[in-house]
Amino acid sequence: MSAEKLAYICFALVGSAALMFIFPRPTNASLLALLPLFLFSFMGSVSPSDTISAAHLSQPLAADGFPTPTAWNSPEPVAFNSDWQGKNPDPERVTQVRLLWNSDTLFLHYRSRYRTLTVFPDADPSGRRDHLWDRDVVEVFLQPDPTYPGRYFEFEVSPNGYWIDLDIAHGDRSDPNTGMKCRTHIDEREKVWTAEIAISLRSLAQNFDSSVTWRVNFFRVEGAGEPRFYSSWRATNTPQPNFHVPTAFGKLRFLPPAK
């Protein structure tokens, strides 16, 4: 947990305690009952750090080429539940992201609480689906070389495992043929869906250097029709929903192997 968020929590706790002294004793129980909800909604409105770290994966991969479940305990997650302007937090739609990397691959793990799910029923035989963003998706925009701010990569995955990868160059889209892999799982009882993505580092940066800080942003879309829920890790602050704002991207650091 960041120092900034911890400070806000302490402030909220002290404020709540003060209210219990101010108001008559019969209201204390009501205040205590409301305290968790107050804290959760307040934390949702706090701006997160602008940096996420990808932990180095030292464990062998599972047979399917993805990290084992225990490997995901290593990276520190980021979470977001506010819209693309950093407003209207919704705890029932919180999205958590963790990153791992090894010498060959960048791995992403999304855990998304949902209200409803809306997906396409069809895709190419490979699972690639154009305009995937017109249904529910999680997204990541990656910019390995920030010296070219108009160039970045876009990756999306839907709850039913369809995907799309795009090379964005000054608004023009093309197929980068990254060979990305993904897998998903839906827990209907808990109303949570998860997605794991594996992307070849060589497809993003031919001469990958783990000491270089990349730019990145994470997104989520939910809803069958407008108004849909457009959620963003780093707010883009556009008048209308728009994720394609490279100047709003956060930072991605690759942590060195543990000694």
N, C-alpha and C positions, 0 to 999 in steps of 0.2 A: 504494500500500500504506500502511495506517495506521501511525503511529508505534508504537502498541501491539503490532501484529502483528510489526513489524520487531524490536522489542525481544525478543519471545518467540523469534523465529528466531535472533537472536544468542545468546540464552541457551542454546538447544538446541544450537547449533554449538559453543559453548564447553564445554558439558557433555559433548558427544560427544568432543571433543578430549581432555578430561580422562580419560575412560574409556579411551582408547587408551593413555595413559601408565600407567594403573593395571593394566590387564589385560596378560597376556603377549603378546608380539609376534605369535604365530600367530593370535590372535583379532582382530587389527587389520583384516584384510581382511573378516572377517565383520561387524565393526562398521560399516565403510564401506559395505558392501552394504546394511545395514539402515538407514543414515542417511536416505536419501530417504523411505523408508516412514515412519520415525519422525517426520520433519518434517511430512510431509503429514497424517498422522493427528493430530499435535499441533495443527497450524494449524486443523484442522477443528473442534477443541473450543474454540477461542478465540472469545469473543463479538465479533461485528463491531461497527462503529460503528452508532450509532442513527440516522444521517442518510444519505440518498441525495440526490444532486443531479441534476436534469434539465438537460442542456446545451441551450442555445438552438440551434435548427436554422436555419442561415443558407442552406444549400444548397437549390436547388429540389427538389421531390419528384419521384420517378420517375413514369412514366406511370400506374402503378397506384395512386398516391396514398400510397405509403409512402416512407420515406427510402431513399436509395441505399445500397448496402452499405458504401461508404467513410464515410458519415455516422456510422455506428455506432462508428467509431474514436474519436470525440470524447468521449462521456460516460464517466465513471469507473464501472466496474461494482461491484455488490455480489454476493457469492456466499455460498451456504449449503448445507450438506449434513447438518445435524443435525435431529433430530426436533423436534416442537412444544415439547418441554421443554428444548431445547438440548443434548440428549444423543445418544449413539449415532451419531456422525458416520459417513457412508458415502461415501467418495470416488467410488464408482461411480455415485452419484446426486446429484452436485453440480449445483446450479442457479445460473446467472449471469444477472443482470438489469441492463439499461441503459435509461436514459430520455432522450428528447429532447422538446422542445416548440417550437412556433411560435405565432403569434398565434391560431391556430384550434384546434390539436390537441395532445393529449398522446400520444406514441408510446412503446411499451414493446417491448423485445426480450428474450426468454428463450432461453437456451441450456441444455438439460437433458441430462445424461448419464443413461442408463437401463439397467436390467437386463432388464426385459420391458415390453411395452406391452399395455394392455388398454383398448379403446375401445368405445363404442356403435356399432352398425352403421347406426343410423337417427337422423334428426332432422327438424325442420320443414323445409320447402323453403328457408327462409332460412338454415338451419344452426343455428338456436337449438334447444337441447336442455335441457329441465328435468332436474333431478337429475343434471347432468353430473358432479358431484363423486363419484358412485358408481363412476366409472371414472377413468383417469389424466387429470390436468389440471394446468395451472399457473394460479395465481390472484393477483389483486391486490385489496386492499381499500383504498379511497381515501376520505379524510375531508377535504373542502375546508374545512369550517368546524368546527374543534375545539371551539367554544363549545357545540356540540350533540353531546355524546359518544355519544349513542345512535343517531345518524344517520350512515350512510356508504354507499358504493356497493361492490358486489362484481362482479368481472369474471373469467370463467373461459374457458379455451380448452383443447381436447383435442388430442392429437397428429394426429388426422385432420381438424382444422379446424372442429369444432363449437364452439359458444360459448354463453354465457349472461351476461346482465347483470341485476343486481338492485339495487333500492333498499331498503336495510335501515333500518327505523325502529323502534327498541326491540324487535327480534326479529321484527317483521312484515316480510314480503317482498312487493314489488310490482315490476312491470315498468317501468323508468324510460324505456324507448324512447330510449336514447342514440344509437342508430344506429352502434354500435361496428362496426369492421371488423377482420378478422384474416386472417392467412395462416400456414401451417405448412409445415415440411419435415422429413422423417425420413431420417437417414443411417444405414441399417442396418449398414453396415460399421463405422462409428465408434461406433455405439450412442449417437447424439446426436439429439435432436429440437429444433427451434427453433420459436418462435412470435413473431409480431409483432402488436401490437394498436394500433389507432388509435381514440382516444376524443375526441369533440368537447368542448373545454373549456367551451363554453357549456352543454352538457348537465349538467355537474358544478357549475359556478359561473356563474350568469347574468352577474355582473359580475366577471369574472376579473381578479385583481390578482396579478401575478407576484412582488410583494414579500411576499405572505402565505405563511407556511410551512404546508403541509398535513401531515396525518398519513397514514401509509401502512404496509402490511405486505404481504409477498409469501409465497406458499405453493406447495406442490407436493404432489400425492398420486399414489402409484403402487401398483398391486397389484390383483389380481382379487378377493381376499377377505381377511378379517382373519387375522392382523395385517397391515394395510397400512402403507406408509411415508408418514407424515404429516410433511412437512418444512416448516420455518418460518424466515424470515429473523430476525424478532424473536420469541423464545420466548414462548409464551402461558402456559406453566407450569401448565396445568390437569391434574387427575388423569387425565382421559381426553382423547383428541384433540378439540380445540375451537379453531377459528381465530377465532371471533367474540368477541374480547376487545379492545375498542378501547383500553383502558388500556395494552396492550402494543404498540400501534402505534409505529413509528418516525417520523422527520421527513422530509418531502420539501421540498427547496428548489429554486426555479426560478432557474437562473443567468442573469444578464443577457447580452445579445448581446456577443460579443467586439468590442473596439474596434480 
